[in-house]
Amino acid sequence: MSASVAPYHEHDLAVPRRGQKADDAYRTISEVADDLHVAQHVLRFWESKFKQIEPLKRAGGRRYYRPADVELLKRVHYLLYTQGY
C-alpha cells in the first residue's frame, strides 16, 4: 500500500513570494516609506531627530534599514500619526 501524500500548497512554504522579502531582510528607504505611507524625506527627518534610528549607509549614501530599524519606525509612526505625540 502506498502512503497518501498531502496536496502541495504554495502557501505552505516559508519562502517569500516574488516581490516580498524575508522578515529579516534589509529594506531600502523607498520600501519602508511605502510600507508606512510617508514620504522618504519624513524618514530622513526622523533619523535626524531620533538617534536610535541608524540605517546602514552604503556607497552613494544609499540607506538600508534593519528589521529593528523598521520596527522602531513603525512605533514612531504610530505615536506621531495615531497617538498624536
GILINKA-V297576 format. One record per residue. N is the residue number from 0. RES is the residue in three letters. BURIAL is + if it has 9 or more other C-alpha atoms within 8 Angstrom, else -. Layout:
<<N & RES & BURIAL> <N & RES & BURIAL>>
This chain:
<<0 & MET & -> <1 & SER & -> <2 & ALA & -> <3 & SER & -> <4 & VAL & -> <5 & ALA & -> <6 & PRO & -> <7 & TYR & -> <8 & HIS & -> <9 & GLU & -> <10 & HIS & -> <11 & ASP & -> <12 & LEU & -> <13 & ALA & -> <14 & VAL & -> <15 & PRO & -> <16 & ARG & -> <17 & ARG & -> <18 & GLY & -> <19 & GLN & -> <20 & LYS & -> <21 & ALA & -> <22 & ASP & -> <23 & ASP & -> <24 & ALA & -> <25 & TYR & -> <26 & ARG & +> <27 & THR & +> <28 & ILE & +> <29 & SER & -> <30 & GLU & -> <31 & VAL & +> <32 & ALA & +> <33 & ASP & +> <34 & ASP & -> <35 & LEU & -> <36 & HIS & -> <37 & VAL & -> <38 & ALA & -> <39 & GLN & +> <40 & HIS & -> <41 & VAL & -> <42 & LEU & +> <43 & ARG & -> <44 & PHE & -> <45 & TRP & +> <46 & GLU & +> <47 & SER & -> <48 & LYS & -> <49 & PHE & -> <50 & LYS & -> <51 & GLN & -> <52 & ILE & +> <53 & GLU & -> <54 & PRO & +> <55 & LEU & -> <56 & LYS & -> <57 & ARG & -> <58 & ALA & -> <59 & GLY & -> <60 & GLY & -> <61 & ARG & -> <62 & ARG & +> <63 & TYR & +> <64 & TYR & +> <65 & ARG & +> <66 & PRO & +> <67 & ALA & -> <68 & ASP & +> <69 & VAL & +> <70 & GLU & -> <71 & LEU & +> <72 & LEU & +> <73 & LYS & +> <74 & ARG & -> <75 & VAL & -> <76 & HIS & +> <77 & TYR & +> <78 & LEU & +> <79 & LEU & +> <80 & TYR & -> <81 & THR & -> <82 & GLN & -> <83 & GLY & -> <84 & TYR & ->>
